[in-house]
Amino acid sequence: MPSIVLKRTNQKMPSVGLGTWKIPNSSCAETVYTAIKAGYRLFDGACDYGNEKELGEGVRRALDEGIVKREELFITSKLWNTFHSKEHVRNAAKMQLRQWGLEYFDLFLVHFPIALEYVEPSQKYPPAWWGIDGKSVNLERTPFQETWVEMEKLVDEGIAKNIGVSNTAGSLLCDIFRYSRIEPQVLQVEIHPYLTQKPLIKLAKNLGMAVTAYSSFGPQGYLELEMHLGVTSLLTHDVITRAASNVNKTPGQVILRWAVQQGLAVIPKSTVMELLVEDLSIEDFELSEADMKAISGLNAKYRMNDPAEIDPRLAIFA
Ligand SMILES: NC(=O)c1ccc[n+]([C@@H]2O[C@H](COP(=O)([O-])OP(=O)(O)OC[C@H]3O[C@@H](n4cnc5c(N)ncnc54)[C@H](OP(=O)(O)O)[C@@H]3O)[C@@H](O)[C@H]2O)c1
């Protein structure tokens, strides 16, 4: 399995992992177990996905059956917005570990640089974007540095081997590097041919960070949420299908390969066995320079995942 070496720990992060957002709770355990048997080693979870307990069941089944050892897996999770203040970071991470049934995360990310008022897990879990009333978005005055200092303590305590950030733009990244004792190792952001984010990738690489592209298929992952902006599917776009026929692969494989060939990690989500296998098989071919350029040329700054759509005060990408 090709991987990216994380700078601080030298730990290898697999270049392809399984995204777990929107995997229904009822099929999580089976999907993870099947994916491990198919060769997946990285799983990308989050409090917000509301399925960490079931993901953990799949992982534990594979561990119990001796299919993999814990140290061969790379488990990622994320801190939700309501747990940013210093009282809550550690408790949230520990609670999530208990749900997975694990002793440590390989990578723990701050999901969004957005602090929302604390919501007691016994009242609502996962908390989502809105307060208990389900309507109001309640901002909290926690500066990012306070959260980051607590994230660093997770590494000190062995709760997370690596820490990183997600949905973070250049100016905030630069700021984190001004005060961090333990630098963020990974940046996870939306990247696909419609949103190539070349300047951000360049900055992250200059800072020594690994970059994980999420929502690699662009609108595809947002169809069910009606957040796809109505744009043409990348999977049927003629630039992609032409590149696919040049290498005799599927459009999905070409989209993932385009990212990995730039040195990015990808975390495609699927629950369909054939697609799981397909998405993992992107290392035995190379896209030509011309096709890489043509695919990058689709950039139109179409961002599917923008919290400003929920509340204008959350315009972190403005
Ligand atoms: N950090 C963040 O804020 C953030 C935000 C969004 C996502 N993520 C992470 O990134 C992961 C992936 O992003 P995503 O869930 O938005 O969507 P995605 O992986 O871009 O797309 C998933 C969709 O593509 C389909 N698909 C998968 N492989 C395919 C292939 N080879 N050919 C054709 N269709 C294929 C899936 O179908 P089926 O489901 O029917 O198999 C599903 O409809 C998430 O699951 C999550 O772990 C992180």
The ligand as an SDF file (V2000), in Angstrom:
LIG
                    3D

 48 52  0  0  0  0  0  0  0  0999 V2000
  -13.0150   16.9230    6.7510 N   0  0  0  0  0  0  0  0  0  0  0  0
  -14.1980   17.1820    6.2670 C   0  0  0  0  0  0  0  0  0  0  0  0
  -14.8230   18.2190    6.5690 O   0  0  0  0  0  0  0  0  0  0  0  0
  -14.8200   16.2160    5.3040 C   0  0  0  0  0  0  0  0  0  0  0  0
  -15.9210   16.6350    4.5190 C   0  0  0  0  0  0  0  0  0  0  0  0
  -16.4420   15.7290    3.6050 C   0  0  0  0  0  0  0  0  0  0  0  0
  -15.9110   14.4570    3.4930 C   0  0  0  0  0  0  0  0  0  0  0  0
  -14.8750   14.0710    4.2980 N   0  0  0  0  0  0  0  0  0  0  0  0
  -14.3330   12.7020    4.2400 C   0  0  0  0  0  0  0  0  0  0  0  0
  -14.0950   12.3550    2.8850 O   0  0  0  0  0  0  0  0  0  0  0  0
  -14.8030   11.1790    2.5630 C   0  0  0  0  0  0  0  0  0  0  0  0
  -15.1710   11.1310    1.0830 C   0  0  0  0  0  0  0  0  0  0  0  0
  -15.9350   12.2360    0.7000 O   0  0  0  0  0  0  0  0  0  0  0  0
  -17.4870   12.1430    0.3590 P   0  0  0  0  0  0  0  0  0  0  0  0
  -18.1230   11.1830    1.2820 O   0  0  0  0  0  0  0  0  0  0  0  0
  -17.9550   13.5370    0.2910 O   0  0  0  0  0  0  0  0  0  0  0  0
  -17.6100   11.5790   -1.0620 O   0  0  0  0  0  0  0  0  0  0  0  0
  -16.7700   10.9100   -2.2620 P   0  0  0  0  0  0  0  0  0  0  0  0
  -15.8880    9.8470   -1.7750 O   0  0  0  0  0  0  0  0  0  0  0  0
  -16.1970   12.0210   -3.0860 O   0  0  0  0  0  0  0  0  0  0  0  0
  -17.9930   10.3060   -3.0890 O   0  0  0  0  0  0  0  0  0  0  0  0
  -18.7840    9.2980   -2.5900 C   0  0  0  0  0  0  0  0  0  0  0  0
  -19.8070    8.9320   -3.6620 C   0  0  0  0  0  0  0  0  0  0  0  0
  -19.1180    8.4070   -4.7990 O   0  0  0  0  0  0  0  0  0  0  0  0
  -19.5490    7.0830   -5.0750 C   0  0  0  0  0  0  0  0  0  0  0  0
  -18.3820    6.3170   -5.4930 N   0  0  0  0  0  0  0  0  0  0  0  0
  -17.3650    5.8120   -4.7540 C   0  0  0  0  0  0  0  0  0  0  0  0
  -16.4340    5.2370   -5.5280 N   0  0  0  0  0  0  0  0  0  0  0  0
  -16.8700    5.3550   -6.8070 C   0  0  0  0  0  0  0  0  0  0  0  0
  -16.3540    4.9540   -8.0640 C   0  0  0  0  0  0  0  0  0  0  0  0
  -15.1930    4.3130   -8.1710 N   0  0  0  0  0  0  0  0  0  0  0  0
  -17.0790    5.2230   -9.1680 N   0  0  0  0  0  0  0  0  0  0  0  0
  -18.2740    5.8610   -9.0740 C   0  0  0  0  0  0  0  0  0  0  0  0
  -18.8070    6.2860   -7.9220 N   0  0  0  0  0  0  0  0  0  0  0  0
  -18.1010    6.0350   -6.7890 C   0  0  0  0  0  0  0  0  0  0  0  0
  -20.1760    6.5800   -3.7940 C   0  0  0  0  0  0  0  0  0  0  0  0
  -21.1740    5.6410   -4.1190 O   0  0  0  0  0  0  0  0  0  0  0  0
  -21.7340    4.5640   -3.0580 P   0  0  0  0  0  0  0  0  0  0  0  0
  -21.8190    5.2250   -1.7430 O   0  0  0  0  0  0  0  0  0  0  0  0
  -23.0740    4.1860   -3.6400 O   0  0  0  0  0  0  0  0  0  0  0  0
  -20.8060    3.4410   -3.0880 O   0  0  0  0  0  0  0  0  0  0  0  0
  -20.7710    7.8710   -3.2200 C   0  0  0  0  0  0  0  0  0  0  0  0
  -22.0000    8.1690   -3.8450 O   0  0  0  0  0  0  0  0  0  0  0  0
  -15.9830   11.2130    3.5300 C   0  0  0  0  0  0  0  0  0  0  0  0
  -16.6400    9.9770    3.6180 O   0  0  0  0  0  0  0  0  0  0  0  0
  -15.3080   11.6690    4.7960 C   0  0  0  0  0  0  0  0  0  0  0  0
  -14.6270   10.5900    5.4080 O   0  0  0  0  0  0  0  0  0  0  0  0
  -14.3100   14.9400    5.1810 C   0  0  0  0  0  0  0  0  0  0  0  0
  1  2  1  0
  2  3  2  0
  2  4  1  0
  4  5  1  0
  4 48  2  0
  5  6  2  0
  6  7  1  0
  7  8  2  0
  8  9  1  0
  8 48  1  0
  9 10  1  0
  9 46  1  0
 10 11  1  0
 11 12  1  0
 11 44  1  0
 12 13  1  0
 13 14  1  0
 14 15  2  0
 14 16  1  0
 14 17  1  0
 17 18  1  0
 18 19  2  0
 18 20  1  0
 18 21  1  0
 21 22  1  0
 22 23  1  0
 23 24  1  0
 23 42  1  0
 24 25  1  0
 25 26  1  0
 25 36  1  0
 26 27  1  0
 26 35  1  0
 27 28  2  0
 28 29  1  0
 29 30  1  0
 29 35  2  0
 30 31  1  0
 30 32  2  0
 32 33  1  0
 33 34  2  0
 34 35  1  0
 36 37  1  0
 36 42  1  0
 37 38  1  0
 38 39  2  0
 38 40  1  0
 38 41  1  0
 42 43  1  0
 44 45  1  0
 44 46  1  0
 46 47  1  0
M  CHG  2   8   1  16  -1
M  END
$$$$
